[in-house]
């Protein structure tokens, strides 16, 4: 044990693995960046004499939440264009603004804004898909936050790259530069089947195997995507991806609202991971991912918020609650996606989808100390009959009192410890004026 070891002593610990367990009067012992032990409080003195004890009264300690799809930098476009169909939202509002303004400075400001919000809501790790992933990675490192940054691939020129070859070249350079970073890793992030060529997908599959990284892809978000794929490629998107060797455990398929029974059986057999973004899918009227049926097939479903431009928050507590309720309403089964499963989808299932389940996603000895303390003392979460139910159905992100990543406190006393919210707010106001002008010019 090092002299930096500390024992966190809340009223409850929810380790997530095994699912549904709640430990009362237990301490989580953290030594440097790792979880050293989870022990009954009355054994602390015997097993860890003299250790510093941090008493967290009325709190529950859970693993850090993992947002598998936040488009962090797009937080600068929160509320820019609401109540529109997906393609109109993209083509008339989001893409014109991005074409004019996406740059390292844009990505830095938007990522800072997103990270302050995510940390305040108990999110310790996020899986991003956006341009300038090097800037997102650097911002995450500065914030002390864990991240999987996507290496974007799209067959359209952008401020990041001109063509697919350049996307690969720049992405591989970012991957190499981040190999020694303990908190940041990479994934391939092709935009969608309709914006990536067959040769690019084949190259990506080979590189992902070689580099041992996931592939993070928008897939089956709308009915039109299927119709357009049949016209453009003569195939359903799943048939095309299967033929290219992409349907497998490395794939994290985002949205998946357009699934029939055969599709669900197919992705279950292939071991595909699904990123469920309930609020964004509802708001854009894209459809509803059949999470209850996927869960019954043992498909690994994780939860993401989607970007604040379409959600409009990065609140994983709200997303967990909505995921559980929507699964019940859509399936007609009140037992579908119970509270403990929703919490798993935001923690260990997400870690598994990112290939990080050996490091994070649960409170287990040897894992990284990515932890969140949630205060249940407020009347809105009293009385506490069932801790996990309170977390999913009653808690809000404002009850997060403290957040640790790799054992370091990164949020406490209502503020991030490494980022300056006041300076970030000033920069966001400047960007708001620029983006509003561009959107007004594009939509006179």
C-alpha positions in Angstrom: 0.0 0.0 0.0 1.3 3.4 -0.9 1.0 6.5 1.3 -1.6 7.8 -1.3 -4.1 5.0 -0.4 -7.5 6.2 0.8 -10.7 4.4 1.9 -14.0 5.8 0.5 -16.7 5.0 3.0 -20.2 5.7 1.7 -23.5 4.4 3.0 -23.8 2.1 0.0 -21.6 0.7 -2.7 -23.1 -0.6 -6.0 -20.3 -2.6 -7.7 -22.5 -3.5 -10.8 -20.8 -6.9 -11.0 -22.6 -8.9 -10.0 -25.6 -7.1 -11.3 -28.1 -5.9 -8.7 -25.8 -6.2 -5.7 -25.8 -3.4 -3.1 -23.2 -3.4 -0.3 -24.0 -1.5 2.9 -21.3 -0.4 5.3 -18.5 -1.2 2.9 -15.4 0.8 2.0 -13.7 1.0 -1.4 -10.0 1.2 -0.9 -8.2 3.1 -3.6 -4.4 2.9 -4.0 -3.1 5.4 -6.5 -5.1 4.7 -9.7 -6.6 1.3 -8.8 -9.2 -0.3 -6.6 -7.2 -2.2 -3.9 -10.1 -3.7 -2.0 -13.8 -3.6 -1.3 -14.2 -4.5 2.4 -16.8 -4.3 5.2 -16.2 -1.1 7.1 -15.6 -2.9 10.4 -12.5 -4.6 8.8 -10.8 -1.4 7.7 -8.9 -0.9 10.9 -7.7 -4.5 10.9 -6.7 -4.8 7.3 -5.7 -1.2 6.5 -4.5 0.3 9.8 -3.9 4.0 9.6 -5.4 4.5 6.2 -7.1 7.9 5.4 -10.9 7.5 5.5 -13.1 9.7 3.5 -16.6 9.4 4.9 -19.4 10.0 2.3 -22.5 10.2 4.4 -25.9 9.5 2.6 -23.9 8.7 -0.6 -23.8 5.7 -2.9 -20.6 5.0 -4.7 -21.0 3.6 -8.2 -18.6 3.0 -11.2 -18.1 6.0 -13.4 -20.8 6.2 -16.1 -19.6 5.7 -19.7 -21.3 7.7 -22.5 -20.7 5.6 -25.7 -21.9 8.3 -28.1 -21.8 12.0 -27.2 -20.2 13.9 -30.2 -18.6 16.1 -27.6 -17.6 19.1 -29.7 -21.2 19.4 -31.1 -22.2 20.8 -27.7 -21.6 24.2 -29.3 -24.6 23.5 -31.5 -27.0 22.7 -28.6 -30.4 24.1 -29.4 -29.3 25.5 -32.8 -32.0 23.7 -34.7 -34.7 21.7 -32.9 -37.9 19.9 -33.8 -36.8 18.9 -37.4 -36.4 15.6 -39.3 -32.9 14.1 -39.2 -31.9 14.9 -42.8 -33.3 18.4 -42.7 -31.6 19.0 -39.4 -28.3 17.8 -40.8 -28.4 19.3 -44.3 -29.9 22.7 -43.6 -28.4 23.5 -40.2 -25.7 21.2 -38.8 -23.6 20.7 -41.9 -23.5 24.3 -43.1 -22.3 25.4 -39.6 -19.7 22.6 -39.5 -18.5 23.5 -43.0 -17.9 27.1 -41.9 -16.6 26.6 -38.4 -15.2 23.2 -37.6 -11.5 23.7 -36.7 -9.2 22.8 -33.8 -10.5 25.8 -31.9 -14.1 24.8 -32.4 -13.5 21.2 -31.3 -11.5 22.4 -28.2 -14.2 24.8 -27.1 -17.1 22.3 -27.7 -15.2 19.4 -26.0 -14.4 21.5 -22.9 -18.1 22.4 -22.7 -19.1 18.8 -23.0 -16.6 17.5 -20.5 -17.6 20.0 -17.8 -21.2 18.8 -18.3 -20.3 15.1 -18.4 -18.1 15.2 -15.3 -20.8 17.1 -13.3 -23.2 14.3 -14.3 -20.9 11.4 -13.2 -19.6 10.4 -16.6 -15.9 9.5 -16.3 -15.4 8.0 -19.8 -16.8 8.8 -23.3 -16.5 7.4 -26.7 -16.3 10.1 -29.3 -16.9 10.4 -33.1 -15.9 13.8 -34.5 -13.2 15.6 -36.4 -9.9 16.7 -35.0 -9.7 13.7 -32.6 -6.2 14.8 -31.6 -7.8 18.0 -30.1 -10.5 16.0 -28.3 -7.8 13.7 -26.9 -5.7 16.6 -25.6 -8.7 18.2 -24.0 -9.7 15.0 -22.3 -6.1 14.5 -20.9 -6.2 18.1 -19.6 -9.6 17.5 -18.0 -8.4 14.2 -16.4 -11.1 12.3 -18.2 -11.0 8.9 -19.8 -11.9 8.8 -23.5 -12.0 6.6 -26.6 -11.5 9.0 -29.5 -12.8 8.0 -32.9 -10.6 8.2 -36.0 -13.1 9.5 -38.5 -13.5 8.1 -41.9 -16.0 9.6 -44.4 -15.9 9.9 -48.2 -16.4 13.7 -48.1 -13.8 16.5 -47.8 -13.8 18.2 -44.4 -11.5 20.5 -42.4 -9.9 17.3 -41.0 -9.1 15.5 -44.3 -9.8 15.7 -48.1 -10.4 12.0 -48.9 -10.5 8.6 -47.3 -6.8 8.0 -47.8 -6.0 11.1 -45.8 -8.6 10.2 -43.1 -6.7 6.9 -42.6 -3.3 8.6 -42.7 -4.2 11.2 -40.1 -6.1 8.8 -38.0 -3.2 6.3 -37.8 -0.9 9.2 -36.8 -3.3 10.1 -33.9 -3.4 6.5 -32.8 0.4 6.3 -32.7 0.7 9.5 -30.7 -1.8 8.2 -28.1 -0.3 4.8 -27.5 1.4 5.8 -24.3 -1.5 7.8 -22.9 -3.1 5.9 -19.9 -6.5 7.6 -20.2 -7.1 7.9 -23.9 -7.4 5.2 -26.6 -8.8 5.1 -30.1 -11.5 3.4 -32.3 -12.2 3.7 -35.9 -15.2 6.0 -36.5 -16.6 5.6 -40.0 -19.6 8.0 -40.2 -22.2 5.7 -41.7 -22.5 3.0 -44.4 -23.8 5.6 -46.9 -20.8 7.8 -46.5 -18.0 5.2 -46.5 -16.8 3.1 -49.5 -16.4 -0.6 -49.6 -12.6 -0.4 -49.9 -12.4 1.9 -46.9 -14.5 -0.5 -44.8 -12.2 -3.4 -45.9 -9.1 -1.5 -45.0 -10.6 -0.5 -41.7 -11.5 -4.1 -40.8 -7.9 -5.2 -41.4 -6.4 -2.3 -39.4 -8.9 -2.7 -36.5 -7.8 -6.3 -36.1 -4.1 -5.4 -36.3 -4.5 -2.5 -33.9 -7.0 -4.3 -31.7 -9.5 -1.4 -31.6 -13.3 -1.1 -31.9 -15.2 0.3 -34.9 -17.9 2.9 -34.0 -20.5 3.4 -36.7 -23.9 5.0 -37.1 -26.1 2.2 -38.4 -29.8 1.7 -39.2 -30.8 5.1 -37.8 -33.7 5.7 -40.2 -35.9 3.7 -42.6 -34.6 5.8 -45.5 -31.1 4.5 -44.8 -32.2 1.0 -45.8 -34.0 2.1 -48.9 -31.1 4.3 -50.0 -28.6 1.4 -49.4 -30.6 -0.9 -51.7 -30.6 1.8 -54.4 -26.9 2.6 -54.0 -25.4 -0.8 -53.3 -28.2 -3.2 -54.1 -28.1 -4.5 -50.6 -29.5 -4.0 -47.1 -26.8 -2.3 -44.9 -26.4 -5.4 -42.8 -25.9 -7.6 -45.8 -23.3 -5.1 -47.1 -21.4 -4.9 -43.8 -21.5 -8.7 -43.3 -20.0 -9.2 -46.8 -17.2 -6.8 -45.9 -16.5 -8.7 -42.6 -17.6 -5.9 -40.3 -20.4 -7.7 -38.4 -18.7 -8.9 -35.2 -17.7 -8.1 -31.6 -15.5 -5.1 -32.7 -18.5 -3.3 -34.1 -20.4 -0.7 -31.9 -23.5 0.0 -34.0 -25.1 3.3 -32.9 -28.9 3.8 -33.0 -30.2 0.5 -34.6 -33.8 1.6 -34.7 -34.7 -0.2 -37.8 -34.4 -3.9 -36.8 -36.7 -6.8 -37.6 -36.6 -10.2 -35.9 -34.2 -11.6 -38.4 -31.8 -8.6 -38.0 -31.8 -9.0 -34.3 -31.0 -12.7 -34.5 -28.2 -11.9 -36.9 -26.4 -9.3 -34.8 -26.8 -11.5 -31.7 -25.1 -14.4 -33.5 -22.3 -12.0 -34.7 -21.7 -10.5 -31.3 -22.4 -6.9 -32.5 -22.6 -4.3 -29.7 -25.4 -1.7 -29.8 -25.2 1.9 -28.7 -28.7 3.0 -27.6 -29.5 6.7 -27.8 -33.1 6.9 -26.7 -33.6 10.7 -26.3 -32.0 11.6 -29.6 -33.9 8.9 -31.5 -37.2 10.1 -30.1 -36.5 13.8 -30.6 -35.6 13.2 -34.3 -38.4 10.7 -34.7 -35.9 8.3 -36.1 -37.5 5.2 -34.5 -37.1 3.2 -31.3 -34.3 0.6 -30.8 -35.9 -2.7 -29.7 -33.7 -2.9 -26.6 -35.9 -5.3 -24.7 -35.8 -7.9 -27.5 -32.0 -7.3 -28.0 -31.5 -7.8 -24.3 -33.4 -11.1 -24.4 -31.1 -12.2 -27.1 -28.0 -11.3 -24.9 -26.9 -8.6 -27.3 -24.6 -6.2 -25.4 -26.5 -2.9 -25.3 -24.8 0.2 -24.0 -26.2 3.7 -23.6 -25.2 7.0 -25.2 -26.7 10.4 -25.2 -25.9 11.3 -28.8 -24.7 14.9 -29.2 -26.1 17.8 -27.3 -27.1 19.2 -30.8 -29.8 16.6 -31.0 -30.5 15.4 -27.4 -30.0 18.3 -26.0 -28.1 17.2 -22.9 -25.3 14.8 -22.1 -27.1 13.6 -18.9 -26.5 9.9 -18.5 -28.9 9.7 -15.5 -31.7 11.0 -17.7 -30.7 8.6 -20.4 -30.7 5.6 -18.1 -34.1 6.4 -16.9 -35.5 6.9 -20.4 -33.8 3.7 -21.7 -35.5 1.7 -19.0 -38.9 3.3 -19.4 -38.9 3.2 -23.2 -38.0 -0.5 -23.2 -41.0 -1.2 -21.0 -43.4 1.0 -23.1 -42.2 -0.3 -26.5 -42.3 -4.0 -25.5 -45.4 -3.9 -23.3 -43.4 -5.7 -20.6 -43.0 -3.8 -17.3 -40.1 -6.2 -16.4 -38.1 -5.3 -19.4 -34.7 -3.5 -18.7 -35.1 -3.3 -14.9 -33.1 -0.6 -13.1 -30.1 -2.8 -12.5 -29.8 -3.6 -16.2 -30.1 0.1 -17.2 -27.2 0.8 -14.8 -25.2 -2.0 -16.3 -25.8 -0.6 -19.8 -24.3 2.7 -18.7 -21.3 1.0 -17.0 -20.0 -2.5 -17.6 -21.9 -3.0 -20.9 -20.4 0.2 -22.2 -17.0 -0.8 -21.1 -17.4 -4.2 -22.9 -18.5 -2.5 -26.1 -15.3 -0.4 -26.0 -13.0 -3.3 -25.1 -12.3 -1.8 -21.7 -14.2 -4.2 -19.5 -10.9 -5.4 -17.8 -10.2 -1.8 -16.8 -13.4 0.0 -16.0 -17.2 -0.4 -15.7 -17.5 -2.0 -12.3 -16.1 -1.7 -8.8 -13.7 -4.7 -8.7 -10.3 -5.2 -7.2 -7.6 -4.4 -9.7 -9.7 -2.2 -11.9 -9.1 1.5 -12.4 -10.6 3.7 -9.7 -13.2 5.5 -11.9 -15.9 6.2 -9.3 -18.8 8.5 -8.6 -20.4 9.4 -5.3 -24.2 10.2 -5.6 -25.8 12.0 -2.7 -29.2 10.5 -1.8 -29.9 12.8 1.2 -32.3 15.0 -0.7 -36.1 14.6 -0.2 -36.5 13.8 -3.9 -34.6 10.6 -3.3 -36.0 9.7 0.1 -36.9 7.2 1.5 -34.3 4.8 0.1 -36.0 1.5 -0.2 -34.0 0.2 -3.2 -30.7 2.0 -3.9 -30.4 1.0 -7.6 -34.0 2.0 -8.3 -33.4 5.4 -6.8 -30.3 5.8 -9.0 -32.1 5.1 -12.2 -35.7 6.3 -11.6 -35.3 9.2 -9.1 -31.8 10.6 -9.2 -30.7 13.5 -11.3 -27.2 14.6 -12.3 -27.3 17.4 -9.7 -26.9 14.8 -7.0 -23.4 13.8 -8.1 -21.2 15.1 -5.3 -17.8 13.8 -6.3 -16.1 12.1 -9.3 -12.8 10.2 -9.5 -10.9 9.1 -12.6 -8.0 6.7 -12.1 -8.1 7.7 -8.4 -7.9 11.4 -9.0 -10.7 13.7 -7.9 -11.8 15.4 -11.1 -15.1 16.9 -9.8 -15.9 18.1 -6.3 -17.8 21.0 -4.6 -19.8 21.6 -7.8 -16.9 22.2 -10.0 -14.4 20.3 -12.2 -10.9 20.4 -10.6 -8.9 20.7 -13.8 -11.1 22.9 -16.1 -12.2 26.5 -15.6 -16.0 26.8 -16.2 -16.0 30.6 -16.2 -13.4 30.8 -19.0 -15.2 28.1 -20.9 -18.5 30.0 -20.6 -16.9 33.1 -22.0 -15.6 31.1 -25.0 -19.0 29.5 -25.6 -20.7 32.8 -25.8 -18.3 33.9 -28.5 -19.0 30.8 -30.5 -22.8 31.1 -30.0 -22.7 34.4 -31.8 -20.6 33.1 -34.7 -22.8 29.9 -35.2 -26.1 31.8 -35.0 -25.0 34.2 -37.7 -24.0 31.3 -40.0 -27.2 29.4 -39.4 -29.3 32.5 -40.1 -27.4 33.1 -43.4 -27.9 29.4 -44.4 -31.7 29.6 -43.6 -32.8 33.2 -44.5 
